[in-house]
Amino acid sequence: RTPSMPASRKPASSLPMVRTAASEGANAADVLKFLNTVLRRNGVDNRGGPVHSTINCVEENDAEEWHNATWDLKQMMYGQSRVNGKLRSWALAKDIVAHELTHGITDYTARIEYLGESGALNESYSDIFGVIVANEGQPDVKKWNWLIGEGLMEGEKALRDMRRPEKFEQPSHMDDYQKLPKTFAGDWGGVHVNSGIHNKAAYNLLTAKDADGK
């Protein structure tokens, strides 16, 4: 998710549009249901406002792949990547849908600045809720999948791992915080990099055992 989005809205013809749209709609519906039943929130804006999505976005240079998804203050935008020779929409991943909708909630509530340390927290909260929503049907946290965006990249790779951030070159402790330029090239101060620190803390909290080891 980046604040600047060089993407057009041209759907790729090689990807089954109906299936992708239906899957994204189902994922968005699941997230909105979670907001309503678990968080007692009436949609992203808490007023029951509509959630709009544009799928299979491509870059302005007409490249078929745009490895990204974003909340742009008005709608969801999902790119696509080539996996095993076929284009795969990022809208198919429930954790990604939940991640981006959580950015929307952040914009309507805390408005955490998308820059540096605060930006890393912004990203991390979206990862946390992405994982929680994606694993909602699994009551045993020991069996949860802690990967973010698994299967969206070639080789069925993921984007991040909350349990082991180091697998994706993210720090997992504040001692290893990376001070990066607060520019587009510097990931706005490492918002997608340093989010691993808070992600690991959340993982430790969510999997912590009580005094009885339960």
Sequence and secondary structure as in RCSB ss.txt:
>XXXX:A:sequence
RTPSMPASRKPASSLPMVRTAASEGANAADVLKFLNTVLRRNGVDNRGGPVHSTINCVEENDAEEWHNATWDLKQ
MMYGQSRVNGKLRSWALAKDIVAHELTHGITDYTARIEYLGESGALNESYSDIFGVIVANEGQPDVKKWNWLIGE
GLMEGEKALRDMRRPEKFEQPSHMDDYQKLPKTFAGDWGGVHVNSGIHNKAAYNLLTAKDADGK
>XXXX:A:secstr
  SS  EE    TTS HHHHHHHHHHHHHHHHHHHHHTS   STTSS     EE S EETT  S EEEEEE SS 
EEEEEEEETTEEEEGGG HHHHHHHHHHHHHHHTT   SSHHHHHHHHHHHHHHHHHHHTTT   GGG   EEST
TSBGGGB SEESS GGGGT  SSGGG     SSTTTHHHHTTTTHHHHHHHHHHHHT   TT  
